[in-house]
């Protein structure tokens, strides 16, 4: 499984990539910490060659992305 390291003020968290999806012509990625994986982080992203550049979401954009991610999860459980 591919991983991404996120840097927070209190340290670095290695995350597994749960998946990516597109909404309103923008790309989003869902990440879960490799250890203590209860949280899910949602970010926008842009591919730059072989690198992925993450971008923070506004509150409104996060809400829309979270709703879409939840819909995708529910569809996959059917």
C-alpha positions in Angstrom: 0.0 0.0 0.0 1.3 3.4 -0.9 2.0 5.9 1.9 2.4 9.6 2.3 4.0 11.4 5.2 2.1 14.3 6.7 4.0 16.9 8.8 2.0 18.4 11.7 3.3 20.8 14.3 3.6 17.9 16.8 5.3 15.5 14.5 5.2 13.5 11.3 2.4 11.0 10.6 2.8 8.3 8.0 -0.5 7.6 6.2 -1.8 4.9 3.9 -3.7 6.1 0.9 -7.2 4.8 1.2 -8.2 6.0 -2.2 -8.8 9.0 -4.4 -11.8 10.4 -6.1 -13.0 13.3 -8.2 -15.7 15.8 -7.4 -16.6 18.9 -9.5 -13.5 18.4 -11.7 -11.1 18.4 -8.7 -9.1 15.5 -7.3 -9.3 14.5 -3.7 -7.4 11.9 -1.6 -8.4 10.0 1.5 -5.6 9.1 3.9 -5.6 7.0 7.1 -2.7 6.9 9.6 -0.6 3.8 9.3 -0.8 3.4 13.1 -3.9 4.1 15.2 -5.8 4.3 11.9 -9.2 5.6 13.2 -9.0 9.0 11.6 -9.4 9.8 7.9 -7.8 12.8 6.4 -9.2 14.4 3.2 -7.1 16.6 1.0 -7.3 18.0 -2.4 -4.3 17.0 -4.6 -2.5 17.7 -7.8 -0.1 15.3 -9.5 3.2 16.9 -10.4 5.1 14.3 -12.3 5.6 11.4 -9.9 4.9 13.6 -6.9 1.6 14.4 -5.2 1.0 17.9 -3.9 -1.6 18.1 -1.2 -3.8 21.1 -0.6 -5.9 22.0 2.4 -9.6 22.3 1.9 -11.9 25.2 2.9 -14.6 24.2 5.4 -17.2 24.2 2.6 -15.1 22.2 0.2 -14.2 19.7 3.0 -17.9 19.2 3.8 -18.7 18.4 0.1 -15.6 16.1 -0.2 -16.6 14.3 3.1 -20.1 13.7 1.8 -18.9 12.3 -1.4 -16.3 10.1 0.3 -19.1 8.8 2.6 -21.3 8.1 -0.4 -18.4 6.2 -2.1 -17.9 4.1 1.1 -21.6 3.3 1.3 -21.7 2.2 -2.4 -18.7 0.0 -1.9 -20.4 -1.8 1.0 -23.4 -2.8 -1.1 
